Amino acid sequence: MTKLKFKRLMRKKWLYPALYLAVAALVLVGVFWYQQSSNDVADQLNEGNQAEDDVFVNEDGEEAVPVTGHDENLEMPVASDLEAAIVTKYFDYEATDEEQESALVLYNNKYYQSKGIDVATSDGETFDVTAALSGTVTEVKEDPLYGNVVELTHDNEVTTVYSSLGEVAIQSGDEVKQGDVLGQAGQNSFGQASGVHVHFEVRKDDQPVNPEQFFGQAVSSIEAAEATAEDGSEGSEDSEEATEDEPTPEEEPSESDFELAPEQDEAPEGDGEGTESNDAGEMDDTEDPSLDEDSSSSRSTTQS
């Protein structure tokens, strides 16, 4: 195109409106494209949020627990802001002699291995006992030795037991969350030396494990260390012989045991009296012949 033709084109009246329309069309296309892309991103975000909010139910209409749920970490059975300490340890066969000695419980003149830990405060006052893990209350009972006992079941065949409770705030079948109050710490006959306390046990497949090893760790980690605890128990048969198994209420001396003792002592005294009377009777029998002899001698003197 030569300069002359370009000048002629620029002189056309329709040129500039056409240019304006073309530019406006390009701007509108750009705006529409940007809005469409923004709407697509918003839809994707909404779909992601909806997927997180969806509640899945099983065939029975019950809410299903996601398989990829977060494992809870085992916590102390007391409030986090409470100044409490472990006064009786779990009897660990791999522990030092000093630690094993602190894990023995003296009851009825016998030593027993502690299968859990005793937690108490320095002031000796009662305190709230909380759930170390979320779970289901499977048992609430009153034991003559351990006081009120609460048992919770959790995932991975893990069970936690809370005993020596003075008051219980839940009942069997309740669903509790980690940190919920189960009751108040109290006293029991078996752990009198610990005063007001809570006896806390952790069991894996009904086998006790050391709670101190798993505080702050996930529930799934309890299973990994359970085999090690069993190996240690098998290798320490001598320690088992030095202590007794769990006590039973029958081992407590009853009042009848003390009442029977005097009666047993009185029985020989009665037998002794009977013996003395028999001896006296025998002596009487032996004396009778002497009297007969005297009477016969007197008769013979008279006849003479």
TAMO-V995885 format. One record per backbone hydrogen bond with DSSP energy under -0.5 kcal/mol. NH is the residue of the N-H (numbers start at 1). CO is the residue of the C=O. Records with the same first field share a line. If there is no record, write none. Layout:
NH=CO / CO
//
This chain:
6=2
7=3
8=4
9=5
10=6
11=7
12=9
15=12
17=13
18=14
19=15
20=16
21=17
22=18
23=19
24=20
25=21
26=22
27=23
28=24
29=25
30=26
31=27
32=28
33=29
34=30
35=31
36=32
37=33
38=34
39=35
40=36
41=37
42=38
43=39
44=40
45=41
46=42
47=43
48=44
49=45
50=46
51=47
52=48
53=49
54=50
56=54
58=62
61=58
64=56
69=66
74=214 / 217
75=132
79=128
82=79
84=82
85=120
87=85 / 118
88=118
89=102
91=114
92=90
93=91
95=92
100=96
101=97
102=98
103=100
104=101
105=112
106=104
107=105 / 110
110=107
112=105
113=244
114=103
117=200
118=88
119=117 / 198
120=85
122=83
124=121
129=183
130=77 / 128
131=180
135=176
136=153
137=174
138=136 / 151
139=151
141=149
143=141 / 147
147=143
148=165
149=141
150=162
151=139
152=160
153=136
154=158
157=154
158=155
159=203
160=152
161=201
162=150
163=199
164=146
165=148
166=184
167=184
169=182
170=182
173=137
174=171
176=135 / 174
179=131
180=177
182=129
183=129
184=167
185=127
186=164 / 197
189=145
190=145
192=189
194=191
195=192
197=186 / 195
198=119
199=163
200=117 / 198
201=161
202=209
203=159
204=207
205=157 / 203
207=204
209=202
211=209
213=210
214=211
215=211
216=74
217=214
219=72
221=218
222=219
223=219
224=220
225=221
226=222
227=223
229=225
230=226
231=227
232=228
233=229
234=230
235=231
236=233
240=236
241=237
242=238
243=239 / 240
244=111
251=248
252=249
258=254
259=255
260=256
261=257
262=258
263=259
264=260
265=261
266=262
267=263
268=264
269=265
270=266
271=267
272=268
273=269
274=270
275=271
276=272
277=273
278=274
279=275
280=276
281=277
282=278
283=279
284=280
285=281
286=282
287=283
288=284
289=285
290=286
291=287
292=288
293=289
294=290
295=291
296=292
297=293
298=294
299=295
300=296
301=297
302=298
303=299
304=300
//
